[in-house]
Amino acid sequence: MSDNPRKREPPPEADPPPADAETPDAESAEAAAPPEAYSTGASASGGDQPPADTEAERKPLEEQVAQAKEDAQKYLASWQRAEADFQNYKRRVEQERDENRRFASTALIMNILPILDDLERALGSLDIRLAGLTWFEGIALIHRKILILLENAGVSVIQAEGQQFDPREHEAVMHAEGEEGKVLAEVQRGYKLYDRVLRPAMVVVGKRKEEKAEEQGAETEKKEEDSGGKEQEGQ
């Protein structure tokens, strides 16, 4: 038996890299590194502590907050005034609209009143013995219908005779002896539309006897002065 040991062959060598292959640089290594590495580095360098604000940096911020609060108060006050003005305007417009609706027929009613006066004077001048006649009752019915129509429209008669004289509702056309300030007689009837006087009542107002005598004396003196002046001019 011959000793011929089997010769071992060396392992094949690795192929060298191609000449144009690029070697990884530091930038690509950083890009490939996980983000935890940066955070770890930042924390290690003490980055978890926020930077302290200086007094110079806090002061402008406080001024801005104070200015913002002041502006907010101004805007709130302006809005409240505008809201109040709008509510007042809305209320005023509603009142004007309501008054226009209530008094829209004023002109028509004022034209009807003289016709009503003539009708009442005609009825007052007729003999009472004609009350049973058909045409008389027809005229009286028309008079009542006109009064009902005016009442439904908001028209009311001003009370005059026996009342205290009120210059807002009464118009004195003459004075007579009687109780001071009392309405003695009504010359022409007055009317109101709701609370507005359409036409004041023409009345005779009472006056004490002494005052009436003084007025008559003053009128007599004035007439004498006028007649004396005319006689002097004639001479």
C-alpha positions as CSV (number, residue, x, y, z in Angstrom):
1,M,0.0,0.0,0.0
2,S,1.5,3.3,-1.0
3,D,1.1,6.5,0.9
4,N,-0.2,9.1,-1.6
5,P,-2.2,11.6,0.4
6,R,-4.8,13.5,-1.6
7,K,-3.5,17.0,-2.2
8,R,-5.9,19.7,-0.9
9,E,-6.6,22.6,-3.2
10,P,-6.8,26.2,-1.9
11,P,-10.2,28.0,-1.9
12,P,-10.9,30.2,-4.9
13,E,-10.2,33.9,-4.4
14,A,-13.0,36.4,-4.5
15,D,-13.4,38.5,-7.6
16,P,-12.2,42.1,-7.1
17,P,-14.9,44.8,-7.3
18,P,-15.3,46.5,-10.6
19,A,-13.4,49.7,-11.1
20,D,-16.5,51.8,-11.6
21,A,-18.2,50.7,-8.3
22,E,-18.8,53.6,-5.9
23,T,-17.8,53.3,-2.3
24,P,-20.4,54.4,0.3
25,D,-19.7,57.8,1.7
26,A,-20.5,59.4,5.0
27,E,-23.7,61.2,3.7
28,S,-25.3,57.9,2.6
29,A,-24.4,56.4,5.9
30,E,-26.1,59.1,7.8
31,A,-29.3,58.8,5.6
32,A,-29.4,55.1,6.2
33,A,-29.1,55.6,10.0
34,P,-32.3,55.2,12.0
35,P,-33.9,58.4,13.3
36,E,-33.5,57.1,16.9
37,A,-29.8,57.8,16.6
38,Y,-30.5,61.6,16.1
39,S,-33.0,61.7,18.9
40,T,-30.6,59.9,21.2
41,G,-27.9,62.2,20.3
42,A,-30.0,65.3,20.9
43,S,-31.2,64.0,24.2
44,A,-27.7,63.2,25.2
45,S,-26.7,66.7,24.5
46,G,-29.4,68.1,26.8
47,G,-32.0,69.1,24.0
48,D,-35.0,68.0,26.1
49,Q,-34.9,71.1,28.2
50,P,-36.8,74.1,26.6
51,P,-34.8,77.3,26.3
52,A,-35.6,79.8,29.0
53,D,-37.5,83.0,28.0
54,T,-35.9,86.2,28.9
55,E,-37.7,89.1,30.5
56,A,-37.3,91.1,27.2
57,E,-39.1,88.3,25.3
58,R,-42.0,88.0,27.8
59,K,-42.8,91.7,28.0
60,P,-43.9,92.1,24.4
61,L,-46.1,89.0,24.7
62,E,-47.9,90.4,27.7
63,E,-48.4,93.7,26.0
64,Q,-49.9,91.9,23.0
65,V,-52.3,90.0,25.3
66,A,-53.4,93.2,27.1
67,Q,-53.9,95.0,23.8
68,A,-56.0,92.1,22.5
69,K,-58.2,92.1,25.6
70,E,-58.7,95.9,25.2
71,D,-59.6,95.5,21.6
72,A,-62.0,92.7,22.5
73,Q,-63.8,95.0,25.0
74,K,-64.0,97.8,22.4
75,Y,-65.5,95.4,19.9
76,L,-68.0,94.1,22.4
77,A,-69.1,97.6,23.5
78,S,-69.5,98.6,19.8
79,W,-71.5,95.5,19.1
80,Q,-73.8,96.1,22.1
81,R,-74.4,99.7,21.0
82,A,-75.1,98.6,17.5
83,E,-77.5,96.0,18.7
84,A,-79.3,98.5,20.9
85,D,-79.6,101.1,18.1
86,F,-81.0,98.4,15.8
87,Q,-83.6,97.3,18.4
88,N,-84.6,101.0,18.8
89,Y,-84.8,101.5,15.1
90,K,-86.9,98.3,14.7
91,R,-89.3,99.4,17.5
92,R,-89.6,102.9,15.9
93,V,-90.3,101.5,12.5
94,E,-93.0,99.2,13.9
95,Q,-94.6,102.1,15.8
96,E,-94.6,104.2,12.6
97,R,-96.1,101.4,10.6
98,D,-98.8,100.9,13.2
99,E,-99.6,104.6,13.3
100,N,-99.7,104.8,9.5
101,R,-102.1,101.8,9.4
102,R,-104.3,103.3,12.2
103,F,-104.4,106.8,10.7
104,A,-104.5,106.0,7.0
105,S,-108.2,107.0,6.8
106,T,-107.7,110.4,8.4
107,A,-108.2,112.4,5.2
108,L,-111.3,110.5,4.3
109,I,-112.8,110.9,7.8
110,M,-112.1,114.7,7.8
111,N,-114.0,114.9,4.5
112,I,-117.0,113.0,5.9
113,L,-117.3,115.2,9.1
114,P,-118.7,118.3,7.3
115,I,-121.4,116.1,5.6
116,L,-122.2,114.6,9.0
117,D,-122.6,118.1,10.4
118,D,-125.0,119.1,7.7
119,L,-127.0,116.0,8.2
120,E,-127.3,116.6,11.9
121,R,-128.3,120.2,11.3
122,A,-131.0,119.1,8.9
123,L,-132.4,116.5,11.3
124,G,-132.3,119.1,14.1
125,S,-134.3,121.7,12.1
126,L,-137.1,119.3,11.2
127,D,-140.4,119.4,13.1
128,I,-140.7,116.6,15.6
129,R,-144.2,115.9,14.2
130,L,-142.5,114.5,11.1
131,A,-140.8,111.8,13.1
132,G,-143.3,109.1,12.0
133,L,-142.8,109.7,8.3
134,T,-140.9,107.1,6.3
135,W,-138.4,109.5,4.7
136,F,-137.6,111.0,8.1
137,E,-136.9,107.6,9.5
138,G,-134.7,106.8,6.5
139,I,-132.6,109.9,7.0
140,A,-132.2,109.1,10.7
141,L,-131.2,105.6,9.8
142,I,-128.5,106.9,7.4
143,H,-127.2,109.2,10.2
144,R,-127.0,106.2,12.6
145,K,-125.1,104.1,10.0
146,I,-122.6,106.9,9.4
147,L,-121.9,107.1,13.2
148,I,-121.5,103.4,13.5
149,L,-119.1,103.4,10.5
150,L,-117.0,106.1,12.1
151,E,-117.0,104.4,15.5
152,N,-115.7,101.1,13.8
153,A,-112.9,103.2,12.2
154,G,-111.8,104.4,15.6
155,V,-113.6,107.8,15.7
156,S,-115.1,109.0,18.9
157,V,-117.0,112.1,19.9
158,I,-115.3,114.6,22.2
159,Q,-117.4,115.2,25.3
160,A,-117.9,118.9,25.7
161,E,-121.0,120.2,27.4
162,G,-120.7,120.2,31.2
163,Q,-117.0,119.3,31.1
164,Q,-114.0,121.3,32.3
165,F,-112.6,123.3,29.5
166,D,-109.6,121.5,28.0
167,P,-107.6,123.5,25.3
168,R,-106.4,120.3,23.8
169,E,-109.9,119.1,22.9
170,H,-112.0,122.3,23.1
171,E,-111.9,125.6,21.2
172,A,-113.6,128.5,22.9
173,V,-115.6,130.6,20.5
174,M,-117.2,132.8,23.1
175,H,-117.7,133.3,26.8
176,A,-120.8,133.5,28.8
177,E,-121.8,134.1,32.4
178,G,-121.5,130.9,34.4
179,E,-119.2,128.6,36.3
180,E,-115.6,129.5,35.7
181,G,-113.9,127.2,33.2
182,K,-116.9,125.1,32.5
183,V,-118.2,124.3,29.0
184,L,-121.7,125.8,28.9
185,A,-122.8,124.9,25.4
186,E,-121.4,123.1,22.3
187,V,-121.5,125.0,19.0
188,Q,-119.9,122.4,16.9
189,R,-119.1,118.8,17.8
190,G,-115.5,117.6,18.0
191,Y,-114.1,114.2,17.1
192,K,-111.0,112.1,17.9
193,L,-109.4,109.3,16.0
194,Y,-108.1,107.0,18.7
195,D,-106.1,109.3,20.9
196,R,-105.5,112.0,18.2
197,V,-107.8,115.0,18.0
198,L,-109.2,115.3,14.5
199,R,-111.3,118.4,15.2
200,P,-111.7,120.2,18.5
201,A,-115.2,120.9,19.8
202,M,-116.3,124.6,19.4
203,V,-117.7,125.5,22.8
204,V,-119.0,128.4,25.0
205,V,-117.0,128.7,28.1
206,G,-118.4,130.0,31.4
207,K,-116.9,133.1,33.1
208,R,-117.6,134.9,36.3
209,K,-119.8,138.1,36.2
210,E,-117.0,140.4,37.4
211,E,-114.6,139.3,34.7
212,K,-117.3,139.6,32.1
213,A,-118.1,143.1,33.2
214,E,-114.5,144.0,33.1
215,E,-114.2,142.7,29.5
216,Q,-117.3,144.6,28.5
217,G,-115.9,147.8,30.0
218,A,-112.6,147.3,28.2
219,E,-114.4,146.8,25.0
220,T,-116.5,149.9,25.6
221,E,-113.4,152.0,26.3
222,K,-111.7,150.7,23.2
223,K,-114.8,151.6,21.1
224,E,-114.8,155.1,22.5
225,E,-111.2,155.6,21.8
226,D,-111.6,154.4,18.3
227,S,-114.6,156.7,17.7
228,G,-112.7,159.7,19.3
229,G,-109.8,159.1,17.0
230,K,-112.0,159.0,14.0
231,E,-113.7,162.4,15.0
232,Q,-110.3,164.0,15.3
233,E,-109.3,162.8,11.9
234,G,-112.6,164.2,10.5
235,Q,-111.9,167.6,12.0
